[in-house]
Amino acid sequence: MIKEYQTVTGIAGPLIIADRIEGAKYDEVVEIELASGEIRTGKILEVEEDRALIQVFEGTSGLQIKSTKLRLKGHGLELNVSPDMLGRVFSGLGKPIDGGPQIIPVKKLDINGLPINPCSRDYPNDFIQTGISSIDGLNTLSRGQKLPIFSGSGLPHSRLAAQIARQAKVLRREEKFAVVFGAMGITFEEAEFFMSNFRQTGAIETAVLYINLANDPAIERIATPRVALTAAEYLAFDLDMHVLVILTDMTNYCESLREVSAARKEVPGRRGYPGYLYTDLATIYERAGRIKGKKGSITLLPALTMPDDDKTHPIPDLTGYITEGQIILDRGLERKNIYPPIDPLPSLSRLRDKAIGPEKTREDHAPLANQLFAAYARGREVRELLVVLGEGALSDIDKLYLKFANLFETRYLTQGETENRTITETLDLGWELLAILPREELKRIKDELMEKYGQKS
C-alpha cells in the first residue's frame, strides 16, 4: 500500500521540503497532488533522516504547503519502451505530444540506465555515412563514437543536426538503423522545424523525437537526454539496431543544472556551474558505445552552443575531455554563406582512422584526407600572407594553393541542405580538387593510389 504524506514544510523555486517521510530513497519518484486534484511528478534529491528534498518536474507554481499531498512510488523515473516508439514524438519526459496513443510498454526502464562494464565495451571501428563531405571525408564518424558539434549562437547547428538525422545511415543495408533525437530548451519555432522536417522527408519512420521546449520546466530538461538515451539503449541492445543519438542543445541542459544547483544552495564551481558538471556530463556521454556480443550500437552527436564562441568555457571544455573529438562550426565560414560552416582544421575525429579504409570506405580515404587537410591549411596561410604583403609577394605555387583553398570551401565544404553525398562522391571530389596542385606537392599520397584514383580528375 502506497503511503500518503501531507508534511510539506517549505517550497523554494522548483524544490519542496517535506518532513516525517519514512523509507525515502535517493532518486525515488514522488507523486504530488495539489488541492485542485492536479497530479505532478517529482523526484527525491536528498534524504536526511526523515526529511526529503524533492524537485518538481512541472514546477511549484500553485503548490500550497498545507494542502499538498505526497505519495512515494518506490522506484526511480522510468520510461515505457516498445518497438512502437519509432515514428513518434514525445515530451522531454516521454509523454506523447503527437496526438497518438500512449505507448503500451514491452518493459519499463530506469532513465539513469546501467553502466557499461569497461571490459564489455567493443571498440568503435565502423563507418557511419552522414552525407556531409566535411564530416565523412575529413572527420569521419565511427559507429559507437561520441562526437560533439561545437557551435556558436546563431550558427546553423540545428539545421545541421536535422540534416545528419535525416541522412545518416550504415552502408550495410541488411543492418537496422534508427535515430533518437533529443531537443532541450528549444523554441516552439525550432520544434516545428524539426518535426515538420522529419515528417516531410519520411525520416520520422525510423526516428524517435523527445522535445523539451524553452517554456517547459528546467527540471524536465535535466531528464530529457537520459530519457533519449534510455530509448536508444532499448533499440540498440534489445532490438539489435544501430542508433544515432543527437542531443541539442547541451548548453541549455547545463544551464538547467546550474539553476537547480543554485536552488539547492550548492557551492558553485567554474562560472557558477556545479562542481560535479564533469561527472554529470560523463553519465550522459558514456552511455554511448558498443558492447561485445551485441549487434547494436549507440553513436552520440551532442550539439552545444559555446557562450561567446569560447572553447575554454566549462561546457565545451569538459565535453572535449569526455568525448572523442569535436566538429567545430566557424562564424567566418558562415559569413561567406558556406553551409555547413564546418571548419575542418580545428575539428577532429580521434577514431577516424578506425572507421575508414578498405572494406569500410575506400583504400585511398586516409591519405586523401591527410593531403586535403595539409593543402587547405597551406592555402589558409597563403590567404593571410596575401592580406599582409599583397598579391605581388606570392609565388606561383602560393597562387595555386590559394585557388585550391577557395575551391575547397565553395565546392567541398559547401553543399545543399538536402544534398546527400555518398562517400564515393566525397572522395572523388577530393581527387578532383587536388588536381589543381602539381604532383610534387602531393607528398602524402603514394604513386599507386595516384595512378588508380587521380586520373578521375
C-alpha positions as a Markdown table, in Angstrom:
| # | Residue | x | y | z |
|---|---|---|---|---|
| 1 | Met | 0.0 | 0.0 | 0.0 |
| 2 | Ile | 1.4 | 3.4 | -1.0 |
| 3 | Lys | 1.5 | 5.8 | 1.9 |
| 4 | Glu | 0.3 | 9.4 | 1.6 |
| 5 | Tyr | 2.0 | 12.3 | 3.3 |
| 6 | Gln | 0.8 | 15.8 | 3.9 |
| 7 | Thr | 4.0 | 17.1 | 5.6 |
| 8 | Val | 5.4 | 19.7 | 3.2 |
| 9 | Thr | 7.3 | 22.3 | 5.3 |
| 10 | Gly | 8.8 | 24.5 | 2.6 |
| 11 | Ile | 8.8 | 25.4 | -1.1 |
| 12 | Ala | 11.8 | 27.1 | -2.8 |
| 13 | Gly | 12.0 | 27.5 | -6.6 |
| 14 | Pro | 11.4 | 24.1 | -8.1 |
| 15 | Leu | 12.0 | 22.3 | -4.8 |
| 16 | Ile | 9.8 | 21.0 | -2.0 |
| 17 | Ile | 11.0 | 20.2 | 1.5 |
| 18 | Ala | 9.0 | 17.5 | 3.4 |
| 19 | Asp | 9.3 | 16.1 | 6.9 |
| 20 | Arg | 8.4 | 12.8 | 8.5 |
| 21 | Ile | 8.9 | 10.8 | 5.3 |
| 22 | Glu | 9.5 | 7.1 | 6.0 |
| 23 | Gly | 11.8 | 5.0 | 3.9 |
| 24 | Ala | 12.6 | 7.7 | 1.3 |
| 25 | Lys | 15.3 | 6.8 | -1.2 |
| 26 | Tyr | 17.5 | 9.0 | -3.4 |
| 27 | Asp | 16.1 | 9.5 | -6.9 |
| 28 | Glu | 12.8 | 7.9 | -6.0 |
| 29 | Val | 9.8 | 9.2 | -7.9 |
| 30 | Val | 7.2 | 11.2 | -5.9 |
| 31 | Glu | 3.6 | 11.8 | -7.0 |
| 32 | Ile | 2.4 | 15.3 | -5.9 |
| 33 | Glu | -1.3 | 16.1 | -5.6 |
| 34 | Leu | -2.4 | 19.7 | -5.5 |
| 35 | Ala | -5.6 | 20.9 | -3.7 |
| 36 | Ser | -7.3 | 21.1 | -7.1 |
| 37 | Gly | -6.6 | 17.4 | -7.8 |
| 38 | Glu | -3.9 | 18.1 | -10.3 |
| 39 | Ile | -1.1 | 15.5 | -10.3 |
| 40 | Arg | 2.6 | 16.4 | -10.7 |
| 41 | Thr | 5.7 | 14.4 | -10.7 |
| 42 | Gly | 8.9 | 14.9 | -8.6 |
| 43 | Lys | 12.0 | 13.0 | -7.6 |
| 44 | Ile | 13.9 | 12.9 | -4.3 |
| 45 | Leu | 17.3 | 14.8 | -4.5 |
| 46 | Glu | 18.4 | 14.4 | -0.8 |
| 47 | Val | 17.4 | 12.4 | 2.2 |
| 48 | Glu | 18.4 | 13.4 | 5.7 |
| 49 | Glu | 16.9 | 11.1 | 8.5 |
| 50 | Asp | 13.1 | 11.6 | 7.9 |
| 51 | Arg | 13.4 | 14.8 | 5.8 |
| 52 | Ala | 13.4 | 14.8 | 2.0 |
| 53 | Leu | 14.2 | 17.4 | -0.6 |
| 54 | Ile | 12.1 | 16.9 | -3.7 |
| 55 | Gln | 12.4 | 18.5 | -7.1 |
| 56 | Val | 9.2 | 19.0 | -9.1 |
| 57 | Phe | 9.3 | 18.4 | -12.9 |
| 58 | Glu | 6.4 | 20.7 | -13.7 |
| 59 | Gly | 7.4 | 23.5 | -11.3 |
| 60 | Thr | 6.0 | 24.5 | -8.0 |
| 61 | Ser | 3.6 | 27.3 | -9.0 |
| 62 | Gly | 0.2 | 26.8 | -7.4 |
| 63 | Leu | 1.5 | 24.5 | -4.7 |
| 64 | Gln | 0.4 | 25.2 | -1.1 |
| 65 | Ile | 2.3 | 23.9 | 1.9 |
| 66 | Lys | -0.8 | 22.8 | 3.9 |
| 67 | Ser | -2.8 | 21.1 | 1.1 |
| 68 | Thr | -0.1 | 19.4 | -1.0 |
| 69 | Lys | -0.1 | 15.6 | -0.7 |
| 70 | Leu | 2.9 | 13.4 | -1.5 |
| 71 | Arg | 3.0 | 9.7 | -2.4 |
| 72 | Leu | 6.3 | 7.8 | -2.8 |
| 73 | Lys | 6.3 | 5.4 | -5.8 |
| 74 | Gly | 9.2 | 3.2 | -4.6 |
| 75 | His | 11.2 | 3.4 | -7.8 |
| 76 | Gly | 13.2 | 5.9 | -9.9 |
| 77 | Leu | 11.9 | 7.7 | -13.0 |
| 78 | Glu | 11.1 | 5.1 | -15.7 |
| 79 | Leu | 10.4 | 5.1 | -19.4 |
| 80 | Asn | 7.9 | 2.9 | -21.2 |
| 81 | Val | 9.7 | 1.3 | -24.2 |
| 82 | Ser | 8.4 | -0.7 | -27.1 |
| 83 | Pro | 9.2 | -1.0 | -30.9 |
| 84 | Asp | 6.1 | 1.2 | -31.4 |
| 85 | Met | 8.3 | 4.2 | -30.2 |
| 86 | Leu | 9.7 | 4.6 | -33.8 |
| 87 | Gly | 7.9 | 7.3 | -35.7 |
| 88 | Arg | 6.6 | 9.1 | -32.6 |
| 89 | Val | 7.2 | 12.5 | -30.9 |
| 90 | Phe | 7.3 | 12.7 | -27.1 |
| 91 | Ser | 7.8 | 15.4 | -24.5 |
| 92 | Gly | 11.1 | 15.6 | -22.6 |
| 93 | Leu | 9.7 | 13.1 | -20.1 |
| 94 | Gly | 8.5 | 10.6 | -22.6 |
| 95 | Lys | 4.8 | 11.6 | -22.8 |
| 96 | Pro | 3.3 | 11.5 | -26.4 |
| 97 | Ile | 2.8 | 15.0 | -27.8 |
| 98 | Asp | 2.0 | 14.0 | -31.4 |
| 99 | Gly | -1.7 | 13.2 | -30.8 |
| 100 | Gly | -1.0 | 9.4 | -30.9 |
| 101 | Pro | -1.9 | 6.9 | -28.2 |
| 102 | Gln | 0.2 | 6.1 | -25.1 |
| 103 | Ile | 3.0 | 3.5 | -25.7 |
| 104 | Ile | 2.0 | 0.0 | -24.4 |
| 105 | Pro | 5.3 | -0.9 | -22.8 |
| 106 | Val | 7.2 | -4.1 | -23.5 |
| 107 | Lys | 9.2 | -3.1 | -20.5 |
| 108 | Lys | 9.9 | -0.1 | -18.2 |
| 109 | Leu | 13.5 | 1.1 | -17.9 |
| 110 | Asp | 15.1 | 3.4 | -15.3 |
| 111 | Ile | 16.2 | 6.5 | -17.2 |
| 112 | Asn | 19.6 | 6.6 | -15.5 |
| 113 | Gly | 20.5 | 3.4 | -17.3 |
| 114 | Leu | 23.0 | 0.8 | -16.3 |
| 115 | Pro | 26.7 | 1.5 | -16.5 |
| 116 | Ile | 28.6 | -0.5 | -19.2 |
| 117 | Asn | 31.4 | -2.6 | -17.9 |
| 118 | Pro | 34.6 | -1.3 | -19.5 |
| 119 | Cys | 35.7 | -4.9 | -20.2 |
| 120 | Ser | 32.5 | -5.5 | -22.1 |
| 121 | Arg | 33.0 | -2.4 | -24.4 |
| 122 | Asp | 33.8 | -3.1 | -28.0 |
| 123 | Tyr | 35.9 | -0.6 | -30.0 |
| 124 | Pro | 34.1 | 1.8 | -32.3 |
| 125 | Asn | 35.5 | 0.9 | -35.8 |
| 126 | Asp | 32.8 | 1.0 | -38.4 |
| 127 | Phe | 31.8 | 3.9 | -40.7 |
| 128 | Ile | 28.6 | 5.9 | -40.4 |
| 129 | Gln | 27.8 | 7.9 | -43.5 |
| 130 | Thr | 26.2 | 11.3 | -42.8 |
| 131 | Gly | 26.1 | 12.5 | -46.4 |
| 132 | Ile | 28.2 | 15.6 | -45.4 |
| 133 | Ser | 31.6 | 15.8 | -47.1 |
| 134 | Ser | 33.4 | 17.8 | -44.3 |
| 135 | Ile | 32.4 | 15.0 | -41.8 |
| 136 | Asp | 32.5 | 11.9 | -43.9 |
| 137 | Gly | 35.7 | 12.8 | -45.8 |
| 138 | Leu | 37.8 | 14.5 | -43.1 |
| 139 | Asn | 36.3 | 13.9 | -39.6 |
| 140 | Thr | 34.6 | 10.6 | -40.1 |
| 141 | Leu | 32.0 | 9.4 | -37.6 |
| 142 | Ser | 32.6 | 5.9 | -36.3 |
| 143 | Arg | 29.8 | 3.6 | -35.0 |
| 144 | Gly | 29.8 | 3.8 | -31.2 |
| 145 | Gln | 31.7 | 7.1 | -31.1 |
| 146 | Lys | 30.9 | 10.3 | -29.1 |
| 147 | Leu | 31.5 | 13.3 | -31.5 |
| 148 | Pro | 30.1 | 16.6 | -30.3 |
| 149 | Ile | 29.2 | 19.6 | -32.5 |
| 150 | Phe | 30.6 | 22.9 | -31.1 |
| 151 | Ser | 28.6 | 25.8 | -32.4 |
| 152 | Gly | 28.1 | 29.5 | -31.6 |
| 153 | Ser | 24.9 | 31.4 | -31.0 |
| 154 | Gly | 23.1 | 32.0 | -34.3 |
| 155 | Leu | 25.1 | 29.4 | -36.3 |
| 156 | Pro | 23.1 | 26.7 | -38.1 |
| 157 | His | 23.7 | 23.7 | -35.7 |
| 158 | Ser | 20.0 | 22.9 | -35.6 |
| 159 | Arg | 19.8 | 22.6 | -39.4 |
| 160 | Leu | 23.0 | 20.6 | -39.4 |
| 161 | Ala | 21.7 | 18.2 | -36.7 |
| 162 | Ala | 18.4 | 17.8 | -38.6 |
| 163 | Gln | 20.3 | 17.1 | -41.8 |
| 164 | Ile | 22.5 | 14.5 | -40.2 |
| 165 | Ala | 19.4 | 12.9 | -38.5 |
| 166 | Arg | 17.7 | 12.6 | -42.0 |
| 167 | Gln | 20.7 | 11.4 | -43.9 |
| 168 | Ala | 22.8 | 9.2 | -41.6 |
| 169 | Lys | 23.0 | 5.5 | -42.4 |
| 170 | Val | 25.2 | 2.5 | -42.2 |
| 171 | Leu | 26.4 | 1.2 | -45.5 |
| 172 | Arg | 25.5 | -2.5 | -45.0 |
| 173 | Arg | 21.8 | -2.5 | -46.0 |
| 174 | Glu | 20.8 | -5.5 | -44.0 |
| 175 | Glu | 21.5 | -3.8 | -40.7 |
| 176 | Lys | 18.7 | -1.9 | -39.0 |
| 177 | Phe | 19.3 | 1.8 | -38.3 |
| 178 | Ala | 17.4 | 4.4 | -36.2 |
| 179 | Val | 17.8 | 7.9 | -34.9 |
| 180 | Val | 16.9 | 9.2 | -31.5 |
| 181 | Phe | 16.6 | 12.9 | -31.4 |
| 182 | Gly | 16.6 | 14.8 | -28.0 |
| 183 | Ala | 16.0 | 18.5 | -28.0 |
| 184 | Met | 16.4 | 20.6 | -24.8 |
| 185 | Gly | 15.2 | 24.1 | -24.2 |
| 186 | Ile | 14.4 | 24.8 | -27.9 |
| 187 | Thr | 11.8 | 27.4 | -29.1 |
| 188 | Phe | 8.4 | 26.4 | -30.5 |
| 189 | Glu | 9.6 | 27.5 | -33.9 |
| 190 | Glu | 12.6 | 25.2 | -33.7 |
| 191 | Ala | 10.4 | 22.3 | -32.5 |
| 192 | Glu | 8.1 | 22.8 | -35.5 |
| 193 | Phe | 11.1 | 22.9 | -37.8 |
| 194 | Phe | 12.4 | 19.6 | -36.5 |
| 195 | Met | 9.0 | 17.8 | -36.5 |
| 196 | Ser | 7.9 | 19.0 | -40.0 |
| 197 | Asn | 11.4 | 18.3 | -41.4 |
| 198 | Phe | 11.3 | 14.7 | -40.2 |
| 199 | Arg | 7.8 | 14.2 | -41.4 |
| 200 | Gln | 8.2 | 15.7 | -44.9 |
| 201 | Thr | 11.3 | 13.7 | -45.7 |
| 202 | Gly | 9.9 | 10.4 | -44.2 |
| 203 | Ala | 12.8 | 10.2 | -41.7 |
| 204 | Ile | 10.3 | 10.1 | -38.9 |
| 205 | Glu | 9.6 | 6.4 | -39.7 |
| 206 | Thr | 13.0 | 5.4 | -38.3 |
| 207 | Ala | 13.3 | 8.1 | -35.6 |
| 208 | Val | 12.1 | 8.8 | -32.1 |
| 209 | Leu | 11.8 | 12.5 | -31.1 |
| 210 | Tyr | 11.9 | 13.9 | -27.5 |
| 211 | Ile | 11.2 | 17.6 | -27.4 |
| 212 | Asn | 11.6 | 19.8 | -24.4 |
| 213 | Leu | 10.6 | 23.4 | -25.1 |
| 214 | Ala | 12.1 | 26.6 | -23.7 |
| 215 | Asn | 9.0 | 27.3 | -21.7 |
| 216 | Asp | 8.9 | 23.7 | -20.2 |
| 217 | Pro | 10.3 | 23.4 | -16.7 |
| 218 | Ala | 14.1 | 23.4 | -16.3 |
| 219 | Ile | 13.8 | 20.2 | -14.2 |
| 220 | Glu | 12.4 | 18.3 | -17.2 |
| 221 | Arg | 15.3 | 19.4 | -19.3 |
| 222 | Ile | 17.7 | 17.5 | -16.9 |
| 223 | Ala | 15.8 | 14.3 | -17.6 |
| 224 | Thr | 15.4 | 14.7 | -21.4 |
| 225 | Pro | 18.9 | 13.4 | -22.5 |
| 226 | Arg | 18.6 | 10.5 | -20.1 |
| 227 | Val | 15.1 | 9.6 | -21.5 |
| 228 | Ala | 16.5 | 9.8 | -25.1 |
| 229 | Leu | 19.5 | 7.5 | -24.2 |
| 230 | Thr | 17.2 | 5.0 | -22.4 |
| 231 | Ala | 15.2 | 4.7 | -25.6 |
| 232 | Ala | 18.4 | 4.3 | -27.6 |
| 233 | Glu | 19.7 | 1.6 | -25.3 |
| 234 | Tyr | 16.5 | -0.4 | -25.8 |
| 235 | Leu | 16.6 | -0.1 | -29.6 |
| 236 | Ala | 20.3 | -0.9 | -29.7 |
| 237 | Phe | 20.8 | -3.7 | -27.2 |
| 238 | Asp | 17.3 | -5.3 | -27.2 |
| 239 | Leu | 16.3 | -4.8 | -30.8 |
| 240 | Asp | 19.9 | -5.0 | -32.3 |
| 241 | Met | 19.6 | -1.7 | -34.1 |
| 242 | His | 22.4 | 0.8 | -34.8 |
| 243 | Val | 21.2 | 4.0 | -33.2 |
| 244 | Leu | 22.4 | 7.6 | -33.8 |
| 245 | Val | 21.5 | 9.8 | -30.8 |
| 246 | Ile | 21.5 | 13.6 | -31.5 |
| 247 | Leu | 21.2 | 15.8 | -28.4 |
| 248 | Thr | 20.7 | 19.6 | -28.9 |
| 249 | Asp | 21.4 | 21.9 | -27.1 |
| 250 | Met | 23.6 | 20.6 | -24.2 |
| 251 | Thr | 24.3 | 24.2 | -23.1 |
| 252 | Asn | 20.6 | 24.5 | -22.2 |
| 253 | Tyr | 20.9 | 21.3 | -20.2 |
| 254 | Cys | 23.9 | 22.6 | -18.3 |
| 255 | Glu | 22.1 | 25.9 | -17.6 |
| 256 | Ser | 19.2 | 24.0 | -16.1 |
| 257 | Leu | 21.7 | 22.0 | -14.0 |
| 258 | Arg | 23.2 | 25.3 | -12.7 |
| 259 | Glu | 19.7 | 26.6 | -11.9 |
| 260 | Val | 18.8 | 23.6 | -9.8 |
| 261 | Ser | 22.2 | 23.6 | -8.1 |
| 262 | Ala | 21.6 | 27.3 | -7.2 |
| 263 | Ala | 18.2 | 26.4 | -5.8 |
| 264 | Arg | 19.8 | 23.7 | -3.6 |
| 265 | Lys | 22.3 | 26.3 | -2.4 |
| 266 | Glu | 25.3 | 24.2 | -3.5 |
| 267 | Val | 28.8 | 25.6 | -3.6 |
| 268 | Pro | 29.3 | 26.8 | -7.2 |
| 269 | Gly | 32.3 | 25.8 | -9.4 |
| 270 | Arg | 33.6 | 27.4 | -12.5 |
| 271 | Arg | 31.3 | 30.2 | -13.8 |
| 272 | Gly | 28.6 | 29.2 | -11.3 |
| 273 | Tyr | 28.2 | 25.7 | -12.7 |
| 274 | Pro | 28.1 | 22.9 | -10.1 |
| 275 | Gly | 31.4 | 21.2 | -9.2 |
| 276 | Tyr | 30.1 | 17.9 | -10.4 |
| 277 | Leu | 29.4 | 19.1 | -14.0 |
| 278 | Tyr | 32.1 | 16.9 | -15.4 |
| 279 | Thr | 30.7 | 13.8 | -13.7 |
| 280 | Asp | 27.2 | 14.6 | -14.7 |
| 281 | Leu | 28.1 | 15.1 | -18.4 |
| 282 | Ala | 30.1 | 11.8 | -18.2 |
| 283 | Thr | 27.0 | 9.9 | -17.0 |
| 284 | Ile | 25.3 | 11.0 | -20.3 |
| 285 | Tyr | 28.1 | 10.7 | -22.8 |
| 286 | Glu | 29.5 | 7.4 | -21.6 |
| 287 | Arg | 26.2 | 5.7 | -22.3 |
| 288 | Ala | 27.2 | 5.6 | -26.0 |
| 289 | Gly | 29.2 | 2.8 | -27.4 |
| 290 | Arg | 29.2 | -0.9 | -28.4 |
| 291 | Ile | 29.0 | -4.0 | -26.3 |
| 292 | Lys | 30.8 | -7.2 | -27.1 |
| 293 | Gly | 28.4 | -9.9 | -28.2 |
| 294 | Lys | 25.6 | -7.4 | -29.1 |
| 295 | Lys | 24.9 | -6.4 | -32.7 |
| 296 | Gly | 23.5 | -3.0 | -31.9 |
| 297 | Ser | 25.4 | 0.2 | -31.1 |
| 298 | Ile | 24.8 | 3.8 | -29.8 |
| 299 | Thr | 26.6 | 6.7 | -31.6 |
| 300 | Leu | 26.3 | 10.1 | -29.9 |
| 301 | Leu | 26.3 | 13.5 | -31.5 |
| 302 | Pro | 25.7 | 16.1 | -28.8 |
| 303 | Ala | 25.4 | 19.7 | -30.1 |
| 304 | Leu | 26.2 | 22.6 | -27.9 |
| 305 | Thr | 26.5 | 26.4 | -28.3 |
| 306 | Met | 29.6 | 27.9 | -26.9 |
| 307 | Pro | 28.9 | 31.1 | -24.9 |
| 308 | Asp | 30.8 | 34.0 | -26.6 |
| 309 | Asp | 32.3 | 31.4 | -29.0 |
| 310 | Asp | 34.6 | 30.5 | -26.2 |
| 311 | Lys | 36.1 | 27.0 | -26.5 |
| 312 | Thr | 37.5 | 27.3 | -23.0 |
| 313 | His | 34.1 | 27.7 | -21.4 |
| 314 | Pro | 33.3 | 24.9 | -18.9 |
| 315 | Ile | 30.7 | 23.2 | -21.1 |
| 316 | Pro | 32.8 | 22.7 | -24.4 |
| 317 | Asp | 36.0 | 22.3 | -22.3 |
| 318 | Leu | 34.6 | 19.4 | -20.2 |
| 319 | Thr | 32.8 | 17.9 | -23.2 |
| 320 | Gly | 36.1 | 17.8 | -25.1 |
| 321 | Tyr | 37.7 | 15.8 | -22.3 |
| 322 | Ile | 34.9 | 13.1 | -22.3 |
| 323 | Thr | 34.3 | 12.7 | -26.0 |
| 324 | Glu | 36.4 | 11.6 | -28.9 |
| 325 | Gly | 36.9 | 14.8 | -30.9 |
| 326 | Gln | 34.7 | 17.7 | -32.0 |
| 327 | Ile | 33.1 | 19.2 | -35.1 |
| 328 | Ile | 33.5 | 23.0 | -34.9 |
| 329 | Leu | 31.2 | 25.4 | -36.7 |
| 330 | Asp | 33.0 | 28.6 | -37.8 |
| 331 | Arg | 31.5 | 32.1 | -37.9 |
| 332 | Gly | 33.9 | 33.3 | -40.6 |
| 333 | Leu | 32.8 | 30.5 | -43.0 |
| 334 | Glu | 29.2 | 31.2 | -42.2 |
| 335 | Arg | 29.7 | 34.9 | -43.2 |
| 336 | Lys | 30.8 | 33.6 | -46.6 |
| 337 | Asn | 27.5 | 31.8 | -47.0 |
| 338 | Ile | 29.2 | 28.4 | -46.7 |
| 339 | Tyr | 26.8 | 25.7 | -45.4 |
| 340 | Pro | 27.5 | 23.7 | -43.3 |
| 341 | Pro | 30.2 | 26.1 | -41.9 |
| 342 | Ile | 32.3 | 23.3 | -40.5 |
| 343 | Asp | 36.0 | 24.3 | -40.1 |
| 344 | Pro | 38.0 | 21.1 | -40.8 |
| 345 | Leu | 41.3 | 22.4 | -39.3 |
| 346 | Pro | 40.3 | 22.6 | -35.6 |
| 347 | Ser | 37.7 | 19.9 | -36.0 |
| 348 | Leu | 38.9 | 16.4 | -35.1 |
| 349 | Ser | 37.6 | 12.8 | -35.0 |
| 350 | Arg | 40.0 | 10.7 | -32.9 |
| 351 | Leu | 38.5 | 7.5 | -34.2 |
| 352 | Arg | 38.6 | 8.5 | -37.9 |
| 353 | Asp | 41.3 | 6.0 | -39.0 |
| 354 | Lys | 39.4 | 3.1 | -37.3 |
| 355 | Ala | 36.3 | 3.7 | -39.4 |
| 356 | Ile | 37.9 | 4.2 | -42.9 |
| 357 | Gly | 39.9 | 2.1 | -45.3 |
| 358 | Pro | 39.4 | -1.0 | -47.4 |
| 359 | Glu | 36.1 | -2.7 | -47.0 |
| 360 | Lys | 34.8 | 0.2 | -44.9 |
| 361 | Thr | 35.1 | 3.2 | -47.2 |
| 362 | Arg | 38.0 | 3.0 | -49.7 |
| 363 | Glu | 41.7 | 2.4 | -49.6 |
| 364 | Asp | 42.6 | 6.0 | -50.6 |
| 365 | His | 40.5 | 7.6 | -47.9 |
| 366 | Ala | 43.1 | 8.2 | -45.2 |
| 367 | Pro | 46.0 | 9.5 | -47.4 |
| 368 | Leu | 43.5 | 11.6 | -49.4 |
| 369 | Ala | 42.0 | 13.2 | -46.2 |
| 370 | Asn | 45.5 | 14.0 | -44.9 |
| 371 | Gln | 46.5 | 15.6 | -48.2 |
| 372 | Leu | 43.3 | 17.7 | -48.3 |
| 373 | Phe | 44.0 | 18.9 | -44.7 |
| 374 | Ala | 47.6 | 19.8 | -45.5 |
| 375 | Ala | 46.7 | 21.6 | -48.7 |
| 376 | Tyr | 43.8 | 23.6 | -47.2 |
| 377 | Ala | 46.0 | 24.6 | -44.2 |
| 378 | Arg | 48.7 | 25.9 | -46.6 |
| 379 | Gly | 46.0 | 27.7 | -48.6 |
| 380 | Arg | 44.7 | 29.5 | -45.5 |
| 381 | Glu | 48.3 | 30.5 | -44.6 |
| 382 | Val | 48.7 | 32.0 | -48.1 |
| 383 | Arg | 45.4 | 33.9 | -47.7 |
| 384 | Glu | 46.8 | 35.5 | -44.5 |
| 385 | Leu | 50.0 | 36.3 | -46.3 |
| 386 | Leu | 48.1 | 38.0 | -49.1 |
| 387 | Val | 46.4 | 40.3 | -46.7 |
| 388 | Val | 49.7 | 41.4 | -45.2 |
| 389 | Leu | 52.1 | 41.5 | -48.2 |
| 390 | Gly | 49.8 | 41.7 | -51.2 |
| 391 | Glu | 49.5 | 39.6 | -54.3 |
| 392 | Gly | 52.9 | 40.6 | -55.7 |
| 393 | Ala | 54.6 | 38.7 | -52.8 |
| 394 | Leu | 53.0 | 35.4 | -53.8 |
| 395 | Ser | 54.9 | 32.7 | -55.7 |
| 396 | Asp | 53.2 | 30.7 | -58.5 |
| 397 | Ile | 52.8 | 27.7 | -56.1 |
| 398 | Asp | 51.3 | 30.0 | -53.5 |
| 399 | Lys | 48.7 | 31.2 | -56.0 |
| 400 | Leu | 47.7 | 27.5 | -56.7 |
| 401 | Tyr | 47.3 | 26.9 | -53.0 |
| 402 | Leu | 45.1 | 30.0 | -52.7 |
| 403 | Lys | 43.0 | 28.8 | -55.7 |
| 404 | Phe | 42.7 | 25.3 | -54.0 |
| 405 | Ala | 41.6 | 26.8 | -50.7 |
| 406 | Asn | 38.9 | 28.9 | -52.4 |
| 407 | Leu | 37.6 | 26.0 | -54.4 |
| 408 | Phe | 37.8 | 23.7 | -51.4 |
| 409 | Glu | 35.5 | 26.0 | -49.5 |
| 410 | Thr | 33.0 | 26.6 | -52.3 |
| 411 | Arg | 32.8 | 23.0 | -53.6 |
| 412 | Tyr | 33.9 | 20.6 | -50.9 |
| 413 | Leu | 32.7 | 22.3 | -47.7 |
| 414 | Thr | 29.7 | 23.9 | -49.3 |
| 415 | Gln | 26.7 | 21.6 | -50.0 |
| 416 | Gly | 22.9 | 22.0 | -50.0 |
| 417 | Glu | 20.8 | 21.3 | -47.0 |
| 418 | Thr | 19.1 | 18.4 | -48.9 |
| 419 | Glu | 22.3 | 17.3 | -50.7 |
| 420 | Asn | 23.2 | 13.8 | -49.6 |
| 421 | Arg | 26.7 | 12.9 | -50.9 |
| 422 | Thr | 27.8 | 9.3 | -50.9 |
| 423 | Ile | 31.3 | 8.6 | -49.5 |
| 424 | Thr | 32.4 | 7.7 | -53.1 |
| 425 | Glu | 31.2 | 11.2 | -54.3 |
| 426 | Thr | 33.1 | 12.8 | -51.5 |
| 427 | Leu | 36.3 | 11.0 | -52.2 |
| 428 | Asp | 36.1 | 11.6 | -55.9 |
| 429 | Leu | 35.5 | 15.4 | -55.3 |
| 430 | Gly | 38.7 | 15.4 | -53.2 |
| 431 | Trp | 40.7 | 14.0 | -56.0 |
| 432 | Glu | 39.2 | 16.5 | -58.4 |
| 433 | Leu | 40.3 | 19.4 | -56.3 |
| 434 | Leu | 43.8 | 18.0 | -55.7 |
| 435 | Ala | 44.3 | 18.0 | -59.5 |
| 436 | Ile | 44.9 | 21.8 | -59.2 |
| 437 | Leu | 48.2 | 21.1 | -57.5 |
| 438 | Pro | 51.3 | 19.7 | -59.1 |
| 439 | Arg | 52.2 | 16.0 | -58.3 |
| 440 | Glu | 55.4 | 17.0 | -56.4 |
| 441 | Glu | 53.2 | 18.9 | -53.8 |
| 442 | Leu | 51.1 | 15.8 | -53.0 |
| 443 | Lys | 53.6 | 14.2 | -50.7 |
| 444 | Arg | 51.1 | 12.3 | -48.6 |
| 445 | Ile | 49.8 | 10.2 | -51.5 |
| 446 | Lys | 51.6 | 7.1 | -52.9 |
| 447 | Asp | 52.1 | 6.7 | -56.6 |
| 448 | Glu | 49.9 | 3.6 | -56.9 |
| 449 | Leu | 47.0 | 5.5 | -55.4 |
| 450 | Met | 47.6 | 8.5 | -57.6 |
| 451 | Glu | 47.6 | 6.3 | -60.7 |
| 452 | Lys | 44.4 | 4.4 | -59.6 |
| 453 | Tyr | 42.3 | 7.4 | -58.4 |
| 454 | Gly | 44.0 | 10.6 | -59.5 |
| 455 | Gln | 43.0 | 10.0 | -63.2 |
| 456 | Lys | 39.4 | 10.8 | -62.3 |
| 457 | Ser | 40.3 | 14.4 | -62.2 |
